[in-house]
Amino acid sequence: MFKIPEKIKKQGTAVALGYFDGIHLGHQAVLNTALRYAKEQKLVPVIMLFDVHPRKVILGKTPPMLKSEYKKREFLEKMGFTVVPFNFRESMNYTPDEFIEKILIEGLNAKVVSCGFDYHYGKDGKGNADTLHEEFEKRGITAIAEAPILFDGQKVSSTAIREYIANGEIDKANAMLGRHFSYDFVVRKGDGLGRVMGFPTINQCFPDDHVVPKYGVYASKVFIDGKWYPAVTNVGIRPTVSAENMRSETCILDFSGDLYGKNVEVFLIKYLRPEIKFPDLRELSAQIEKDIEQARIIYDEVEKNG
């Protein structure tokens, strides 16, 4: 089901439980609790990453991803977690008690467990945060369930973040994430029109299972080789020159280099305007100039204020 080094098992672990899609502020509360206890009690902070989304197995479909699996793992490892790959199908029929005994105690030697208030486990999700606390208390093990985090009176959740992203309310999505929403896809060759117009862009395609921002133009930023660059990103079908092949096109300001075939992470800061079909390329070019000017101002404000 999973393998964990004996050294870690002997030392004991502080386990953060959850799927952590997007790693928003609510998830970060759970993760930081595990990290805090790990430091205080000299435990190894551990997180189990499912090999498949539970909803894919149970319902046959999953909500659109907010962060690719490899970027999620990278984020968690940078936080300090030991990531343990976990076969969901092998354990989905465990009773709540079996999950606790076989996975958390025998498998991970958990001394502390952190989860969200709405966490469920075991067959049919019959175990919850309350039963987890009760069972661990019997065994003298610490179990903490984090209360919901609120933003403007609304519970921070992956569902709410997806809705904000789909509606172009990227500032609200970013507030719930605690950072700028980003995606990291390979750069593909486009038709070269941006370069001809004097605004070279990188072209990226969204996987079918990834959340897609509202079509339109965004102030954005890109991190390349240890340096941040301001940028302007268009998500959509480019109605002036095309009406198909939805993509992300990003004009990276003050940068010159070949990024074809590389994965580049684009961070969306603010929604500027919807896609518009202009009468000709001259008017499109004039609007892009305005978008760039506005994006620079927004980027500078972000850099100044954090």
N, C-alpha and C positions, 0 to 999 in steps of 0.2 A: 504493500500500500504506500509506504513511504520509508525512507531511510534517513536516519539522523546519526551523526557521529557519536560514539560512546562517550567521548569527552564531554559533549554537550549534555547528554542524558545524565551523566554523573553530577554535573554542576547544577542541574535543574534549570528550568526555563520559565520565562514570563511570556505567556502566549496571548497574542492579539487575535481575536476571532472575528471573522467577517469576510465578505467578498471584496470590499473596498474598491468598488467601481468608481473611478474618478478621484479617490482619496480626497474628499471634501472636508470641510471643517469638522463635521460630525465624526468622520472616520479618523481624522487627525487627533481628536480628543481620545479615542480608544487607543490609538497607536502610542500617543505620548504617555498615557497612563502605564502601558506595558513597559515602555522605555524607562520611566521613572522608577518603577518597582525593580526592574532589572538592575539598575544602577545602585539602588539602595541596598538590595539583598544579594548583589553580586551573582545575578542570574544571567542566562543568555536570552536576549529578546528574540522571540521566534514568531513567525507567521506562516500559516499553511496556505499555499496558493492552489486552488482547485485546478485540475487539468481541463475542466469544462465548466461552464457556468451552470449552476444547479437548475436554473429555469430551462436551460436547453434540454436537459434530461427529463425533467418533470413535465414541462409544458410544451416542449418541442420547439420553442423559440426563445430568443433572448432580447432584452431591450438593447438599443444601440449603445455601443461602447463609448465611454467618455475618454478612455485612455487605453492604448494598446497594451497587451499583456506584457510585452518585453519592457515597455516604458514604465509600467506599474512596478514590475520587479526591480528595475533600476532605481526607481524612486524610493522603494522600501529598503533596498540594500544601502542606499546613501544615508537613510535615516538611522541605520545601524542594525537592522534586522537580519537574522539568518532566515532565509526563505526555504521552506520545505515543500517541494512539489507533492500534491496530494491527489490520489485517485478517488474522485467523488463517487463513481458508480460502485466501487467496492464497499463503500461505507454507508451508502444512502439508506440501506435497510437496517442499519444498527438502531436498536432502541436508544432512547436518550441515555439510559444508564450504561449501555455498551459503549456509546460514543465517549462518555466521560472516562470509563475504566480503560478501554482498549486504546483509544486515541490520545486523550489528554494525559492520563496518568501513566499507563504502561508504555505508551509510545513516546511521549514527549517529556515525561517526568515533570509535569507542570506544577509549579509552586505558586504561581499567580496567573489568573486568567482575566483578561479585559475584553469586554464586548459592548455593543450598543444596547440601548434600552429595548429595541425591537428585534434582537437577535433570536433566531430559532435554530434548533439542531435536532438530530435524531430522525427516525422514520416519520414521515408525514409532518415534520416540523413540530412534533409534539413537545419537545423541550424548548424552554424559553429562558430569558434572563433571570426570572425569579426561581425557576427550578434549578438552574445552574448554580445560583448562589446558595440555595438550600442544600444541594448535594455536596458542594465543595465545603460548605461550613461544617457538615457532618464529618468531613475528613480533615478538618483543620487547615484547609487551603483557602487562600484569598481569591475571591471572585468579585470583580467590580463591573457594574453596568452603568455606562455613561448616560446621563440625561440628554434629551434632544437639544441641539444647538439651534437657536432661532435667528432669523434674519428678517427684519421688518415684520416681526410677528409670525413669520412662516417657518415651519420646520425645515432645516437644511436637509435636503435629500437629493439623491441622484435623479429621481424623477423630475423634481422641480428644476434642477440644473438643465436637464435635457430640454425641458419646455422653454426655458429662458433662451437657450442657445438656438433652438428652432425658431423662436420669435424675434431673434436679433437683439435681445436684451442681454448683450454680452457682459455689460457692466454688473448686472445682478448675478449672472452665472459666476463671474470672477469673484464677486464678494462671497458667494457660498463656497467656492473652491478654496478661497484664501490665497489665490494666485491667478495669473492669467490662463484662461483656457488655451490649450495648445494641441497640436497634432504633429506627428512625426512620420512623414511618408517619403518614399523615394522620389527623387526629382526625375521627371521624364521629359523627353524632348517634345516641344510644342511646334507650332507652325512658324515661329520666329517673327511674328508680326510685331510683338512688343519691342524687340530689338530694332526692327526697321523704323518704328515710330520714335525711337529714342528712349524707350522705357523697357529695358530687358527684364524678363520675369522668369521665375522658376515655376514649373507646372507640376502639380501633385494631384493624384486621384484618391478619393475617399473609398476605402473598402466598403462592401455592402453592409457589414455589420457595425459600422462606425457612425456615430451621430454626425449629422451634417448641419452646419450653421445656416441661418437664413441667408438666402441669396442676396448679395449686395457687396458693398465696398467697406472695408474695415481699416482703421489704423492698427498697425501691428508692429511686431518686432521679431527679430531673428537672431539666434545665437550661433555664431560660426567661429570655430577655432579660437575659442576663449574670448570672443568680443561680441558685444551687442550692436545691432544695427537697426535703425528705424526702417519701417517698411509700410507698404500699402498692399493690401490683399483683396482680391476680388474672388468671391465664391459664387459660382453659377455657370451660366451657359454663354456668356458674352453675346448678348442679343444683337449688338451692332455688327459683329463679324461672323457670328455663328448662332445656331439655335439648338445645339446638341452637345454631347460630351461634357457633362457637368464636371467641373474641376475647381481647384484652388490655384489662382495665379498670384504670385507675390513679387512685387517690384522691391528689391532690397536696395535701399538708398545708400550711397557712398561705398558700395561694394563692387568689386570687379573680380571675377574668378569663375572657374568651371565647376559647377556643382552637379552635373549630370550623373545619374547613377548613385548619388549619395543620399542618405537620409538627412533631411533638414527639418528642424522643429520650428514651427511657426506659432507665435503667440498672438492671439487676438486681443486688442486693447479696447477698441470702441467701434461701434457700428456707425458709419458715416452717412451712407445713403443706399437706396435700393439700386439694383441694376437698371440701366436706362438704355433704350435703343436710340442712338444718336443718328441724325441724318447722314453724317459722313464721318470719316476718320479725323478730319480737322477739328470738328467740335468735340469728338471723343478725346483727342489729344489735349485740347484746352481744359476739359474737365479733369483729366488725369493730373494736369499741373496743379489745379486747385486742390485735388485730393492729396497730393504729395505735400503741398504747403500746410494743409490742415493736419495731416498725419505727423509732420515734423513738430508742430506746436504741441500736439497731444503727447508725443513721445518725450519731448523735453520736459513737459509737466510731470509725467510719470517718473522720469529719471530724477527730477528735482525733489518731488514729494514722496517718492518710494511707493 
